[in-house]
């Protein structure tokens, strides 16, 4: 087997799609998760999944899931400049008014990321 030449190395590509979101005021870019995002999500799931005092395991899992949703959107919904549309806290607030929009974007972001 021959060594790969530099000219043969493909540039890594992050999947992206443009999505119309009326509640956000127009089109945004939805991009797949990067490795650092996946690792951070894994840490969120692991660390937040532990029950806090007075919290049941089911409540802890719901809390971790909620954090995963807003973290994912903060990393995958971007503007034309590649910067995030909202922070996780802003997605949390927006989701209080538009839960269906947030959950749809989350589902699409996960699919785009290969989940």
C-alpha positions as CSV (number, residue, x, y, z in Angstrom):
1,X,0.0,0.0,0.0
2,X,1.4,3.4,-1.0
3,X,1.8,6.4,1.3
4,X,-0.8,9.0,0.8
5,X,0.4,12.2,-0.9
6,X,-0.6,15.6,0.5
7,X,-2.4,16.4,-2.7
8,X,-4.6,13.3,-2.1
9,X,-5.8,14.4,1.3
10,X,-9.4,15.6,1.2
11,X,-10.3,18.6,3.4
12,X,-12.7,17.6,6.2
13,X,-16.2,18.8,5.5
14,X,-18.8,19.6,8.1
15,X,-22.3,19.0,6.8
16,X,-24.4,22.1,6.6
17,X,-27.9,23.1,5.5
18,X,-29.8,26.3,5.4
19,X,-33.1,26.2,7.3
20,X,-36.0,28.7,7.2
21,X,-37.1,29.4,10.8
22,X,-40.0,31.9,10.9
23,X,-39.7,32.3,14.7
24,X,-36.1,33.3,14.4
25,X,-36.9,35.8,11.6
26,X,-35.5,34.0,8.5
27,X,-32.8,31.6,7.4
28,X,-30.1,30.2,9.6
29,X,-27.4,27.7,8.9
30,X,-27.6,24.3,10.7
31,X,-24.2,22.6,10.8
32,X,-23.1,19.2,12.0
33,X,-21.3,18.8,15.4
34,X,-17.5,19.0,15.5
35,X,-15.5,16.6,17.6
36,X,-15.1,19.1,20.4
37,X,-18.9,19.6,20.5
38,X,-19.5,15.8,20.7
39,X,-17.0,15.4,23.5
40,X,-18.6,18.3,25.4
41,X,-22.0,16.7,24.9
42,X,-20.7,13.5,26.3
43,X,-19.3,15.3,29.3
44,X,-22.7,17.0,29.8
45,X,-24.5,13.7,29.7
46,X,-22.1,12.0,32.1
47,X,-21.7,14.8,34.6
48,X,-25.3,16.1,34.6
49,X,-26.8,12.6,34.7
50,X,-25.9,12.2,38.3
51,X,-28.8,13.0,40.7
52,X,-28.5,16.0,42.9
53,X,-29.7,16.0,46.5
54,X,-33.5,15.7,46.4
55,X,-33.6,14.7,42.7
56,X,-34.6,11.4,41.3
57,X,-32.5,9.6,38.7
58,X,-35.3,10.4,36.2
59,X,-35.2,14.1,37.0
60,X,-31.4,14.1,36.6
61,X,-31.7,12.5,33.2
62,X,-34.3,15.0,32.1
63,X,-32.1,17.9,33.3
64,X,-29.1,16.4,31.4
65,X,-31.3,16.0,28.3
66,X,-32.4,19.6,28.5
67,X,-28.8,20.8,28.7
68,X,-27.9,18.6,25.8
69,X,-30.6,20.2,23.7
70,X,-29.6,23.8,24.3
71,X,-25.9,23.0,24.1
72,X,-26.4,21.3,20.7
73,X,-28.3,24.3,19.3
74,X,-25.8,26.7,20.6
75,X,-23.1,24.8,18.6
76,X,-25.1,24.0,15.5
77,X,-27.3,26.9,14.6
78,X,-25.1,29.6,13.2
79,X,-25.3,32.7,11.1
80,X,-23.6,33.5,7.8
81,X,-20.4,34.5,9.7
82,X,-20.2,31.0,11.3
83,X,-20.9,32.4,14.7
84,X,-23.6,31.0,17.0
85,X,-27.1,32.4,16.6
86,X,-27.8,32.1,20.4
87,X,-26.0,31.0,23.5
88,X,-27.3,27.9,25.4
89,X,-29.0,30.2,27.9
90,X,-30.6,32.2,25.0
91,X,-31.8,28.9,23.4
92,X,-33.3,27.9,26.8
93,X,-35.2,31.2,27.0
94,X,-36.3,31.0,23.3
95,X,-37.4,27.4,23.8
96,X,-39.8,28.5,26.6
97,X,-41.8,30.4,24.0
98,X,-41.1,28.2,21.0
99,X,-40.6,24.6,22.2
100,X,-41.7,23.0,18.9
101,X,-39.2,25.1,16.9
102,X,-36.3,24.2,19.4
103,X,-37.1,20.5,19.3
104,X,-37.4,20.4,15.5
105,X,-34.0,22.2,15.2
106,X,-32.5,19.8,17.7
107,X,-33.8,16.7,15.8
108,X,-32.5,18.1,12.5
109,X,-29.1,19.0,14.1
110,X,-28.7,15.5,15.4
111,X,-29.7,13.9,12.1
112,X,-27.2,16.2,10.3
113,X,-24.5,15.1,12.8
114,X,-25.2,11.4,12.1
115,X,-27.2,10.5,15.2
